[in-house]
Amino acid sequence: MFSNIVSALLVPTLLFSSLAQAEANVDLSSVGPLTALSSKSTICNVLDYGAVADNSTDIGPAILSAFTNCAKAGGATIYIPPGSYSIATGVVLNKGSAYALQIDGLITLTSDGSFGGNAIVIENASDVEVFSSNGLGAINGQGYITRLTSSGQNARLFRFISCSDISIHDIIFVDSPTFHLVFNEVSNMEAYHITVRGPNIGGTDGIDVTCTDNCYMHDIEVTNRDECISVKSPSNNILIEDIYCNHSGGMSIGSLTADVTDTADINTVSNITMRNVYTFQCTQMLMIKTFPGGTGATGYVKDSLFENFWAYDTTYALDIDQYWESHTTPDTGAVALSSLTFSNWTGTMDNGASRGAIVIRGSDIVPAVDISLSDFDMWTVNGNKVINQCKNVYGTGYCAATSTAASLTTFTTSVTSTVAPTGFVTPTSPAWGVAGYGTTDPIPVYTPAAFWSPASSGVASGSVAASTTASVAKSTSAAVSSQKTSSGVKVVATASSSSAVVKTSSVSSVKAASAVTKSSSSTSTAAGVVVSSSSTVKLSRTLASTSLSTATPTPTTLVAVASSSIASIPASTSVAVSSSKVVSSAASSSTGFGGFGSGFGAPSGSAFASGFGGGFGTGRVTRTRLAHTPSASAKPVSTAAALGESTSGEDDDSCDGDF
């Protein structure tokens, strides 16, 4: 079944010592804007700068003018009122700080616009919040027209470049011709309540992110056929949780390449935590994809945790491929994989014999080390066996090999299970699962309803008259005081030394309230923090980790059960191992290679809805999900056919499962 590996290179001694579980260490008190929305009280209404809600007039110049003449210096909110707008020119909001962009209407890209690759860009900025207050803030790329006419319109819908202390929430992104939401080299970022509705084709990533430090992404739903959320290089210290992936390529890291000539281009990803990820008929639950090249270990993915993944009829579950897209040359080096923990995965895969719960194609030159595999309670939809496959993987659990030898040999291993895991319960199709969207038809913007109600009522409201906001914006200096009020400005909150009124339930809003005490302890409570709905928020942060139930989850009812211990091979499994000659790894002890500490199984804890975690609880107000039911046509179907889908763009999600 597996081909023998032919290699004759030497590998240095790798030290296998006790190693604490590595993961993200995000400071939730430091993500998002530095100042509250209440201090961004000057309203820069785009209607006063030339915008017309007629779905025809280009809103691009109006947004830029509102930014340049009103919001850039801070203390202001660019306001796009409810209505339908057209955008035909790309907008770049360069620099600026302490402002917000409130999108309460629908912005639709023209199919022949001049965008320069991006519809809206915010770059070199800090202390910025982008949001919708009414659940109607949306950007529609009309990618189906591009695919029908080959117009060449290839704009990303929204992009942040080199920004810090930012947040984006409660926005709907629809049918981009390419990627939907992109973060390039951001820090202290929070993204949540994001809905992405993309087509059933590759090259349409939901969210791409490179984070230099301290990023928090949560409560996000993506429907598409490419990545749900993809972490790119360089990235460090990202917490991603409570993610719903519909018919997508699933979560990913990469693609990354070792074939670089400039040290500045070396790919690095570290301290990533992904948890509470729910996938419905996806290509993968998670993929790590790299290309070979370089000399020895060139770049790395390390010190990361991937726990509590749930699937309904996924094609691949855990899929790691260091020869991505069948690139086998130059086989001189690889992006080093080390200290990666995969724990508590449950659900069903389409064909467990062809694509088991674990499929890892490690490098012949730089073997993956310190890989922990535990609690994969998964079974196949079709057939009666699951074959987990490992190539050149050293660590603990399932098909990983353990070795303390001075040299490591290349090997391939298959572990076959002919019965479902003990206690396994077949999941049912979740109510939030949708069958995906076509490629040449319009994609609906507002149906089905978004999972989350808006977290903030905003600074401006639909009742604000254009003439009123014009007088405010034009009679007030750009550096307007946050204390200034007028009939056209809705005062949101006034913070005092004892309490803070917060208009959103996000971590960002808590950060911006001056009365909230920052704390890095496992539990912190800020008395007197009040949300606009008058409910009291206690910022409880728990370090307890929880395990997934095989019962079908919903965004508001996610039941947790106790986890089993580190995985062991049950009696109903057979193991096939093929070993060959010695391989070389240029990785040194400085890369953090270490042992395979035990006890990584997640203990029982609180329910998901309470903000559980393998590191941090959310500490935010429980959001109410708007119920919706998939149509009769959205019945579960096999995802195996998706492997033959022709894709284009940065990465191709048609995966080769053969070694």
C-alpha positions in Angstrom: 0.0 0.0 0.0 2.8 2.3 0.8 6.0 2.8 -1.2 9.3 2.4 0.5 11.3 5.6 1.0 14.8 5.6 -0.5 17.2 7.9 1.3 20.7 7.6 2.9 21.2 10.7 4.9 22.1 11.0 8.6 20.0 12.6 11.2 21.4 14.3 14.4 20.3 13.1 17.8 17.0 14.6 18.8 16.4 15.0 22.5 13.1 13.6 23.7 12.5 15.2 27.0 9.4 16.2 29.0 7.7 19.1 27.2 4.9 21.3 28.4 2.0 21.6 26.0 2.7 24.6 23.7 -0.1 26.9 22.6 -1.1 30.5 22.1 -0.7 32.9 25.0 -3.0 35.7 23.9 -3.6 38.6 26.2 -7.3 39.1 25.8 -7.2 42.5 27.6 -5.0 43.9 24.9 -6.8 42.9 21.7 -8.9 45.4 19.8 -9.2 49.2 19.8 -7.5 51.3 22.5 -10.4 53.7 22.9 -14.2 53.1 23.2 -16.7 53.9 20.5 -18.1 56.6 22.7 -14.9 58.6 22.1 -15.3 58.4 18.4 -18.3 60.6 18.5 -18.0 62.9 15.5 -20.1 61.4 12.7 -18.7 61.4 9.2 -21.7 60.4 7.2 -20.7 59.4 3.7 -24.0 60.9 2.4 -22.4 64.3 3.2 -19.4 63.4 1.1 -21.1 62.4 -2.2 -22.4 58.9 -1.5 -25.9 58.0 -2.7 -27.8 54.9 -1.7 -29.0 54.2 -5.2 -26.9 51.0 -5.9 -25.3 52.9 -8.7 -23.2 55.9 -7.6 -19.7 54.9 -6.7 -19.3 55.1 -2.9 -15.5 54.7 -3.0 -14.6 58.5 -3.3 -17.2 59.3 -0.6 -15.6 56.9 1.9 -12.1 58.3 1.1 -13.3 61.9 1.4 -15.1 61.2 4.7 -11.9 59.6 6.0 -9.5 62.3 4.8 -11.6 65.3 5.8 -13.3 64.1 8.9 -12.1 60.9 10.5 -8.4 60.4 9.9 -7.2 62.6 12.8 -9.3 60.6 15.3 -12.3 60.9 17.5 -14.7 60.1 14.7 -16.8 57.5 13.0 -17.2 57.1 9.3 -20.9 56.2 8.9 -22.5 54.3 6.0 -26.2 54.4 6.7 -28.7 51.6 5.8 -29.2 51.3 2.0 -27.7 49.8 -1.1 -24.5 51.3 -2.4 -22.2 50.5 -5.4 -18.4 50.6 -5.3 -16.4 50.9 -8.5 -13.0 52.1 -7.2 -10.8 50.7 -4.6 -10.5 52.6 -1.3 -7.2 52.8 0.7 -7.5 54.4 4.1 -3.8 55.0 4.9 -2.7 55.9 8.5 -5.0 57.5 11.0 -6.0 56.3 14.4 -8.8 56.3 16.9 -11.6 56.1 14.4 -14.3 53.7 13.5 -16.0 52.6 10.3 -19.7 51.8 10.9 -21.2 49.9 7.9 -25.0 49.6 8.2 -25.7 49.2 4.5 -24.9 46.9 1.6 -21.9 47.7 -0.5 -21.8 45.9 -3.9 -18.7 45.7 -6.1 -19.2 46.4 -9.8 -17.9 43.6 -12.1 -15.8 46.0 -14.1 -14.5 48.3 -11.3 -10.9 49.6 -10.8 -9.9 48.1 -7.5 -6.2 47.3 -7.7 -6.8 44.0 -6.0 -8.8 45.3 -3.0 -12.2 46.9 -2.5 -11.4 48.5 0.9 -8.0 48.6 2.6 -7.1 50.0 6.0 -3.3 50.2 6.4 -0.7 51.6 8.7 -3.4 52.4 11.2 -4.1 51.8 14.9 -7.0 51.9 17.3 -9.6 51.2 14.6 -13.0 49.5 14.8 -15.0 48.3 11.8 -18.5 47.0 12.5 -22.2 47.0 11.7 -24.7 48.0 14.3 -27.8 46.6 12.6 -26.8 43.3 11.1 -27.1 44.7 7.6 -23.5 45.7 7.1 -22.3 43.6 4.1 -19.9 43.7 1.2 -20.9 41.7 -1.9 -18.2 41.0 -4.5 -20.5 39.6 -7.1 -17.8 37.1 -8.0 -20.3 35.0 -10.0 -20.3 37.7 -12.7 -16.5 37.5 -13.0 -16.7 33.8 -13.4 -19.4 34.1 -16.0 -17.8 36.9 -18.1 -14.0 36.5 -17.3 -14.0 40.3 -16.5 -10.8 40.0 -14.5 -12.3 41.7 -11.4 -10.3 40.1 -8.6 -10.7 42.4 -5.6 -10.4 41.1 -2.1 -13.4 42.5 -0.2 -11.6 43.9 2.9 -8.0 44.1 3.9 -6.0 45.3 6.9 -2.2 45.9 6.3 0.3 46.7 9.0 -2.3 47.7 11.6 -2.4 47.3 15.4 -5.1 47.5 18.1 -8.0 46.8 15.7 -11.3 45.0 15.6 -13.8 44.0 13.0 -17.2 42.5 13.8 -20.7 41.9 12.7 -19.9 42.2 9.0 -21.2 39.9 6.2 -18.8 39.2 3.2 -20.4 37.6 0.1 -19.1 36.1 -3.1 -15.6 37.6 -3.5 -13.9 36.9 -6.8 -10.9 35.9 -4.7 -10.4 36.2 -0.9 -13.0 37.7 1.4 -11.2 39.1 4.5 -7.5 39.5 4.8 -5.2 40.5 7.6 -1.5 41.2 6.7 0.9 41.6 9.6 -1.5 42.9 12.2 -1.2 42.8 16.0 -3.6 43.1 19.0 -6.4 42.3 16.6 -9.9 40.9 17.4 -12.3 39.6 14.7 -15.6 38.1 15.6 -19.3 37.8 14.4 -18.0 37.5 10.9 -20.1 35.7 8.3 -18.6 34.7 4.9 -20.7 33.3 2.0 -18.4 32.3 -0.8 -18.8 30.1 -3.9 -18.2 26.4 -4.2 -14.8 26.9 -5.8 -11.1 27.2 -4.8 -9.3 30.5 -4.5 -12.0 32.0 -2.4 -10.5 31.9 1.1 -12.8 33.0 3.9 -10.2 34.7 6.1 -6.4 34.8 5.6 -4.3 36.1 8.5 -0.7 36.9 9.2 -0.4 38.1 12.8 2.8 39.4 14.3 1.5 39.0 17.8 -1.6 38.7 20.0 -4.6 38.1 17.8 -8.0 36.8 18.8 -10.5 35.4 16.2 -13.8 33.9 17.4 -17.5 33.3 16.6 -17.0 33.2 12.8 -19.0 31.3 10.2 -17.6 30.6 6.7 -19.3 28.9 3.8 -17.1 28.3 0.7 -14.9 25.7 -1.0 -11.5 27.0 0.0 -10.0 27.7 3.4 -12.3 28.7 6.2 -9.6 30.5 8.1 -6.0 30.2 6.9 -3.0 31.2 9.0 -0.1 32.4 6.8 3.5 33.3 7.5 4.8 35.2 9.5 2.4 34.5 12.4 2.8 34.2 16.1 0.4 34.0 19.0 -3.1 33.6 17.7 -6.2 32.2 19.5 -8.9 31.0 17.1 -12.0 29.5 18.6 -15.7 28.9 18.1 -15.5 28.6 14.3 -18.2 27.2 11.9 -17.0 25.9 8.5 -19.6 25.0 5.9 -18.6 23.1 2.8 -15.2 24.8 3.0 -11.6 23.6 2.7 -11.6 23.8 6.5 -9.0 25.4 8.7 -5.4 25.6 7.5 -1.8 26.7 8.1 -0.1 27.6 4.8 0.8 27.0 2.3 4.4 27.5 3.3 7.6 26.8 1.4 11.1 25.8 2.4 12.4 26.7 -1.1 13.6 30.2 -0.4 16.8 32.0 -1.2 16.5 35.0 1.1 16.5 34.5 4.9 13.9 37.3 5.1 11.5 35.0 3.2 11.7 32.0 5.6 8.3 30.9 6.7 7.5 31.0 10.4 4.3 30.1 12.3 4.2 29.5 16.1 2.0 29.5 19.1 -1.3 29.0 17.4 -4.3 27.7 19.2 -7.4 26.5 17.2 -10.2 25.1 19.3 -14.0 24.6 19.1 -14.0 24.2 15.4 -17.1 22.8 13.8 -17.0 21.5 10.2 -19.9 20.5 7.9 -19.0 18.5 4.8 -15.6 20.1 4.4 -12.6 19.0 2.5 -10.5 19.0 5.7 -11.0 19.8 9.3 -7.5 21.1 9.4 -4.6 21.1 6.9 -1.0 22.0 7.3 0.6 22.3 3.8 4.2 22.9 2.9 6.5 22.7 -0.1 10.0 21.0 0.1 13.2 22.8 -0.6 16.0 24.7 1.0 18.7 22.9 3.0 17.5 21.0 6.1 15.1 22.7 8.4 14.1 26.0 6.7 11.4 27.7 8.6 8.9 26.1 11.0 5.5 25.5 12.3 5.8 24.8 16.0 4.4 25.1 19.6 0.7 25.0 18.7 -2.5 23.3 19.9 -5.4 22.1 17.9 -8.2 20.8 20.1 -11.9 20.2 20.1 -12.7 19.7 16.4 -16.1 18.4 15.4 -17.0 17.1 11.9 -20.1 16.0 10.0 -19.0 14.0 6.9 -15.6 15.6 6.3 -13.4 14.3 3.4 -10.1 14.6 5.4 -9.9 15.2 9.1 -6.3 16.0 10.1 -4.3 16.4 6.8 -0.6 17.3 7.0 1.2 17.3 3.7 4.9 18.4 3.3 4.8 17.6 -0.4 1.8 19.8 -1.1 0.3 19.5 -4.6 2.6 16.5 -5.2 5.8 18.7 -5.2 8.5 16.2 -4.4 11.5 18.3 -5.5 13.9 19.7 -4.5 13.7 17.2 -1.6 16.6 18.8 0.2 14.9 20.3 3.2 11.5 21.2 4.6 9.6 23.5 6.9 10.2 21.9 10.3 7.1 20.7 12.2 7.6 20.3 15.9 5.7 20.5 19.2 2.2 20.2 17.7 -0.7 18.8 19.8 -3.9 17.5 18.2 -6.5 16.5 20.8 -10.1 15.6 21.1 -11.4 15.3 17.5 -14.8 13.7 16.9 -17.3 13.2 14.1 -17.5 11.4 10.7 -15.3 11.3 7.6 -16.6 10.3 4.2 -14.3 7.3 3.4 -12.1 6.3 6.3 -10.2 3.6 4.3 -9.0 6.1 1.7 -8.6 9.1 4.0 -8.5 8.3 7.7 -8.9 10.6 10.6 -5.1 11.1 10.6 -3.2 11.5 7.3 0.3 12.9 7.7 2.9 12.9 4.9 6.0 14.1 6.7 9.3 15.2 5.1 11.9 12.6 4.2 14.6 15.1 5.2 13.2 16.8 8.3 10.9 14.4 10.2 8.1 15.9 12.2 8.8 15.6 15.9 7.0 16.1 19.2 3.7 15.5 17.5 1.0 14.5 20.0 -2.1 12.7 18.7 -4.9 11.9 21.2 -8.6 11.3 21.4 -9.6 11.0 17.7 -13.0 9.6 18.2 -14.0 9.5 14.5 -15.7 7.0 12.2 -16.4 6.6 8.5 -19.7 7.3 6.7 -18.9 4.9 3.9 -17.1 1.5 4.4 -16.3 -0.3 7.6 -12.8 0.7 8.5 -10.5 3.7 9.2 -6.9 3.7 8.2 -4.7 6.3 9.9 -1.5 7.0 8.0 1.8 8.5 9.1 5.0 9.1 7.3 8.1 10.3 9.2 6.1 11.4 12.2 7.6 11.1 15.7 5.6 11.7 18.8 2.8 9.9 20.7 -0.5 8.4 19.8 -2.0 6.4 16.9 0.4 6.1 13.9 3.2 8.3 15.3 6.5 6.6 16.1 8.5 7.0 19.3 12.3 6.9 19.2 15.3 8.0 21.3 17.8 6.7 18.8 20.7 8.8 17.7 19.3 8.7 14.1 15.8 8.5 12.9 14.7 6.3 10.0 12.1 7.2 7.4 9.0 5.1 7.7 5.4 4.9 6.7 2.8 3.4 9.0 -0.8 2.6 8.7 -3.1 1.9 11.7 -6.4 0.2 10.7 -9.5 0.2 12.9 -12.4 -2.0 11.9 -14.8 -0.9 14.6 -15.9 2.6 15.7 -14.3 4.0 18.8 -15.9 2.9 22.1 -18.9 5.0 22.9 -18.9 6.7 19.5 -22.2 8.4 18.6 -22.9 9.3 14.9 -23.5 13.0 14.7 -26.6 14.3 12.9 -26.6 17.0 10.3 -26.5 20.3 12.2 -29.2 23.0 11.7 -26.5 25.5 10.8 -25.1 23.4 8.0 -25.8 24.6 4.5 -25.2 22.7 1.2 -22.9 25.4 -0.2 -23.4 27.9 -3.0 -22.9 27.7 -6.7 -20.3 29.5 -8.8 -22.4 31.2 -11.5 -25.5 32.4 -9.6 -25.9 35.2 -7.1 -25.3 34.3 -3.5 -27.9 35.6 -1.0 -26.6 38.2 1.3 -28.9 38.1 4.3 -30.4 34.5 4.2 -30.0 32.4 6.1 -29.7 34.8 9.0 -26.3 35.4 10.6 -25.6 33.4 13.7 -25.1 36.4 15.9 -26.9 39.6 16.8 -24.8 42.7 16.5 -22.6 43.4 19.5 -22.9 47.1 19.4 -25.6 49.7 18.6 -22.9 52.0 17.3 -22.2 55.6 17.6 -24.4 56.7 14.7 -28.0 55.4 14.1 -30.2 55.3 11.1 -32.2 58.2 12.5 -29.3 60.6 12.1 -30.1 63.0 9.4 -27.5 63.8 6.8 -27.9 67.6 7.3 -27.3 67.2 11.0 -24.2 65.1 10.7 -22.9 67.4 8.0 -23.0 70.3 10.4 -21.3 68.3 13.0 -18.6 67.0 10.7 -17.9 70.2 9.0 -18.0 72.6 12.0 -15.8 70.4 14.2 -12.1 70.0 13.9 -10.7 66.6 13.0 -9.3 66.3 16.5 -12.7 66.7 18.1 -13.0 66.1 21.8 -14.8 63.0 22.8 -16.9 65.1 25.2 -18.4 67.1 22.4 -22.1 66.4 21.7 -24.7 67.7 19.3 -28.2 66.7 18.1 -26.4 64.6 15.4 -24.2 62.6 17.8 -25.4 59.8 19.8 -23.5 59.7 23.1 -22.9 56.0 23.9 -21.2 55.9 27.2 -19.4 57.8 29.9 -16.8 55.9 31.9 -16.2 56.6 35.5 -13.7 55.4 38.0 -16.1 52.8 39.3 -17.8 51.5 36.3 -17.8 51.5 32.5 -20.7 51.4 30.1 -19.8 49.1 27.2 -21.7 48.9 23.9 -20.3 45.6 22.7 -19.9 42.3 24.3 -16.5 41.7 22.8 -13.1 41.6 24.5 -12.2 44.7 22.6 -15.0 46.7 24.2 -13.8 45.7 27.6 -10.3 46.7 26.7 -11.5 50.2 25.7 -13.4 50.8 29.0 -11.1 52.6 31.3 -12.6 51.0 34.4 -11.7 47.5 33.5 -8.7 46.2 35.3 -6.2 44.3 33.1 -5.1 41.0 34.5 -3.1 38.1 33.3 -4.4 35.8 35.9 -6.6 32.8 35.1 -9.6 34.6 36.6 -10.3 38.3 36.5 -13.5 40.1 37.3 -14.3 43.8 36.6 -17.2 44.9 38.8 -19.4 47.5 37.4 -18.9 46.6 33.8 -22.4 47.0 32.2 -23.6 46.3 28.7 -26.1 48.5 26.9 -28.8 45.8 27.5 -28.3 46.4 31.3 -27.0 42.9 31.8 -23.9 42.6 34.0 -20.8 41.1 32.6 -18.2 39.3 34.7 -14.9 38.8 33.0 -14.3 35.2 34.0 -11.3 33.6 32.4 -10.9 29.8 33.0 -7.9 27.7 32.1 -9.9 24.5 32.2 -10.0 22.6 28.9 -13.1 20.8 27.7 -13.7 17.9 25.3 -16.3 17.7 22.6 -19.4 15.6 22.7 -20.2 13.6 19.5 -23.7 15.1 19.8 -24.5 17.6 17.1 -23.5 21.1 18.3 -25.3 24.4 17.9 -23.7 27.8 18.4 -25.7 28.2 21.7 -25.9 24.6 23.0 -22.5 22.9 23.0 -22.4 20.1 25.4 -19.0 19.0 26.8 -18.1 15.5 28.1 -15.1 14.1 29.8 -12.1 13.2 27.6 -10.3 9.9 27.6 -6.6 9.6 28.2 -3.9 9.8 25.6 -4.8 7.6 22.7 -3.8 4.0 22.6 -4.2 1.5 19.8 -7.3 -0.6 20.5 -7.4 -4.3 20.1 -9.4 -4.1 16.9 -6.6 -2.3 15.0 -3.8 -3.6 12.9 -0.5 -1.9 12.3 1.6 -1.9 9.2 5.0 -0.3 9.3 7.5 0.1 6.5 11.0 1.4 7.5 14.0 2.2 5.4 17.2 4.1 5.5 18.3 7.0 7.7 17.2 10.5 7.0 18.7 13.9 7.9 17.3 16.8 9.8 19.1 20.1 10.0 17.0 21.0 13.0 19.0 21.8 16.1 18.0 21.8 19.7 17.4 25.5 19.5 14.3 24.8 17.4 12.5 23.6 20.5 12.5 19.9 19.7 11.8 18.0 22.9 9.9 15.2 24.5 6.4 14.0 24.3 5.0 14.7 27.7 2.0 12.7 28.7 -1.4 13.8 30.1 -2.4 16.0 27.1 -6.0 14.7 27.3 -8.5 17.5 28.0 -10.2 17.3 31.4 -13.9 17.8 31.7 -15.1 21.4 32.2 -17.8 23.9 31.6 -20.1 23.9 28.6 -18.9 25.6 25.4 -21.6 28.3 25.7 -19.9 29.4 29.0 -16.6 30.1 27.2 -14.5 27.1 27.9 -11.0 26.8 26.7 -7.7 25.0 26.6 -6.1 28.2 27.7 -8.5 31.1 28.0 -12.2 31.5 28.5 -13.8 34.2 26.4 -15.0 36.3 29.2 -17.6 37.9 26.9 -21.4 38.1 27.0 -23.3 35.1 25.6 -24.6 36.1 22.2 -28.0 35.0 21.0 -28.0 33.1 17.7 -30.7 33.8 15.3 -32.3 30.4 14.4 -32.5 29.3 10.8 -33.2 26.0 9.1 -31.5 24.7 6.0 -33.7 24.3 2.9 -34.9 20.9 1.7 -32.1 20.9 -0.9 -29.5 21.3 1.9 -29.5 17.6 2.7 -26.2 16.0 3.6 -24.3 14.7 0.6 -20.9 13.0 0.3 -18.0 15.4 0.0 -15.8 13.0 -2.0 -16.9 14.6 -5.3 -15.4 17.8 -4.0 -11.9 16.4 -4.5 -12.4 16.7 -8.3 -13.4 20.3 -8.1 -11.3 22.5 -10.4 -9.7 25.2 -8.3 -7.7 28.3 -8.8 -6.0 30.9 -6.7 -3.2 30.6 -4.1 -3.9 27.0 -3.0 -5.7 24.0 -4.4 -7.8 22.1 -2.0 -8.0 19.0 -4.2 -5.7 16.9 -1.9 -3.6 14.0 -2.9 -4.0 11.3 -0.3 -1.5 8.9 -1.7 2.0 8.6 -0.2 
